[in-house]
Amino acid sequence: MSLTAATPSGATVGESFQDLHRQGLLSAEYPRVAGLLRELPPDEFQRAGRLLSRIPVDDVLRHHPRTPVVSVALTGHGTVVGLTAPLTAELARHGLLLRPHTTDFGAYVFELADPRSELYASRADIVACLLDHTVVFDEVPVPWRPEDVERVLDSTVRRLAALADSFEKAGTGTLVYNTLPLPRERTAQFVDHRSRGLLGALWREANARLLRLMADHPRLVVLDLDPLTASGLPALDARLSAYAKTHISPELTAAYAREVGHLARGLSGRARKCLVLDLDNTVWGGVLGDDGPEGIEVADSYRGEAFRALQRTARQLASQGVLLAAVSKNDLAPVQEVLREHPAMTLREEDFVRVIANWHPKHDNLRSLATDLNIGLDSLVFADDSAYECGLVGRELPEVAVVRLDADPATHVERLLADGWFDVRDVTAEDVARPGRYREELERKDFLDSFSSLDDYLAELGVEVGLDEVREPQVPRVSQITLRTNQFNLTTERLQPSDVAARVASPEHLVLAIRSSDRFGDNGLVGAVFVGRKGATWHIDNFLLSCRVFARGIEHACLAALLGHARSQGVRQVLATYRPSAKNHKVRDFYSRNGFTRDTADDGGVLGFRHDLEHIPDLPPHLRLTGTFGGTQPR
């Protein structure tokens, strides 16, 4: 086996992967694996997954203890062991480790129905329940008519809904169902087209009911397999179905694993935030500097329509909270002219949070963009038609996800969407408002540059902070903050909406939402504080704040208000914990800088702090804090 693949620079990442395997270094060099997997073709990618699935998770953690681990319970109606290898590879592509738990063959009903089952005991982050057409046809008599299938479909959907109810009560993570593929071998058993059509209608109606289960089950995600089979993937492999009871083809299984990998990435806080587009031969056809505004292809031609499709897709992503930016080797004035005045453009200047057009290396411009937006490089997805530029960015900025577009603009949209870089479980109102708020943030930065000191800037900024107990409509956004915030996240505990709701309802917990605004606008819900309350001792379980509002004193004001409230409630001490991650080292001393004394420390870098509430810091003088919680007014 020669896991080889050519990179733009000419290196062979496959050979490097194979070398690590032969030398027994995959565990020790696991952080390199994500990069080594990027360029592998599908068949070799699957082989790499089989190699990685043989490595014990704890071996990797001994070398790299901060590697995020996603536990996934695999269950279903048929054989599901074939999911382990592709899912291992998909998570590895995102820097994650898979800890799998596979249930017995065909045991999904028992496992999901019994709260004492091994599935629930595993406390998995994701429970992937792989469903196939035999869930229905195993119960259909022979001979059969469409009405027989209708009856079984109805009972199947009802059973799956009941199992989702059970999971809502006993589960700890996210349950994943999928729509049921309908192989041609089933429809073709009818010789009349009327019966075939009726069967198809009944099947699609049942799948629609499955998809709608998500509306009533917050912990449930239903993956729609129809778009995957519509792309040409076979639903069934006859030999594997007959001899191994694997009723989903290997190709569709791999695509399913990729979708679950995207979900795991989002649930672990690693969804990307910003799409950065090249312009020439990416957003429009041609080179603006050579062809001029009147010569570029935007619409009204075959190629022009393909570029317009890319623009429409980018605008659609931006409407759901994805930040849109442009980095192009061009002069700025002609680019602005096209974005503002070209009559056929779909994307306009106001759709972008930042347009960078100059002759600097693109990797330098991407660094500047990340700094200006105050986001990590690993929040960026860069799309370009140039193999050279993609290779250079990939080499200089390995944290950036690079989408290599080719010379045919008809494939741009497919390539851009293939990896689901921005996939999240839910889109909130805060997401939709995000691009506008980042544009405001850039205005704040420009405003800051006009001051000689940070204190003068803050005094004129007019920061207002709201600190209140979380209300039910805010639960999805608070959950999202725990899932997506990485830098100012003291313990990196990821909470699903149901987890947040449970703490909000618990008298032993206090969950606070942080909002902020200033002269440039409303930043929305930007942070959260989770507090456990036990008698005279409270414990700050986690403290989170969006990177958009760093360095404005918001975190200090909220902590001071919380400490003051604790003292007013007769609390004698407040404890807090810092748990290190790959990205939160900047807040390691947050508690010690705010009057806490370090109490404990362990070998893993987890620090414990204590505040005796004798001396509570004052609020920063440049901001105003409003709101109530626990029936009292914050200080």
Number of C-alpha atoms within 10 A of each C-alpha: 7 12 21 20 19 14 17 17 13 9 12 17 21 24 17 18 23 20 15 18 16 10 8 12 14 21 22 15 15 22 18 17 22 18 21 25 24 17 18 22 14 11 11 18 23 21 18 24 21 18 16 24 20 11 13 13 17 13 13 20 17 12 13 15 13 13 18 17 17 20 19 26 22 25 27 23 21 23 22 24 16 16 20 24 22 26 28 26 30 29 25 23 21 21 19 23 26 24 18 22 18 19 19 17 14 16 13 21 16 13 20 26 18 15 16 11 13 16 23 20 12 16 17 22 22 25 29 25 20 24 22 22 20 17 18 20 16 9 14 18 10 8 6 12 15 19 13 17 19 20 14 17 22 15 13 17 17 14 14 16 19 15 20 25 18 15 24 18 12 17 23 21 23 23 25 21 23 20 22 24 24 19 16 11 10 12 18 12 11 16 9 10 11 10 17 18 14 16 22 15 14 18 21 17 15 19 22 13 16 23 18 13 19 17 10 11 16 18 24 24 24 18 19 19 19 17 10 16 16 10 8 10 17 17 25 23 16 15 12 15 16 10 9 11 17 22 28 28 19 20 19 20 23 23 19 22 22 22 20 21 26 24 25 27 27 22 26 23 18 24 23 24 24 27 23 26 23 22 22 21 22 24 28 24 23 19 18 22 15 9 12 13 19 10 13 19 26 27 19 11 10 12 17 20 18 25 28 23 21 23 22 16 18 23 19 12 17 24 17 18 21 21 28 24 23 22 25 22 18 18 14 14 9 15 21 15 12 20 20 14 12 15 10 14 19 20 20 15 17 14 20 22 22 20 21 22 21 14 13 13 14 22 20 12 18 22 16 14 24 16 12 15 19 17 18 19 21 17 19 27 22 25 25 25 22 18 16 13 20 22 17 17 21 21 15 12 17 14 16 21 23 21 22 20 22 16 13 13 25 18 15 24 18 12 16 22 13 10 15 18 22 23 20 20 17 12 14 15 13 19 18 16 18 22 24 17 20 20 19 18 21 16 13 17 14 12 14 17 12 10 13 9 10 12 13 12 19 19 12 15 19 15 21 17 24 20 25 21 19 22 14 12 8 18 21 21 23 27 20 24 22 28 23 22 22 24 21 22 31 26 21 24 15 20 20 22 19 19 15 23 20 12 17 20 14 13 11 13 19 23 25 25 24 24 22 20 18 16 12 16 13 15 22 16 21 23 27 28 24 19 22 21 19 12 11 13 16 23 19 24 20 21 24 25 25 22 18 15 17 13 11 17 17 26 23 19 22 25 19 21 22 22 24 21 20 20 17 11 13 11 19 16 17 23 21 24 23 26 19 20 20 10 14 18 16 12 16 20 13 16 23 14 11 14 18 20 16 17 13 12 14 8 6 10 13 15 19 18 20 22 22 17 17 12 10 18 16 12 18 15 11 17 20 16 21 15 15 16 18 13 8 11 15 21 18
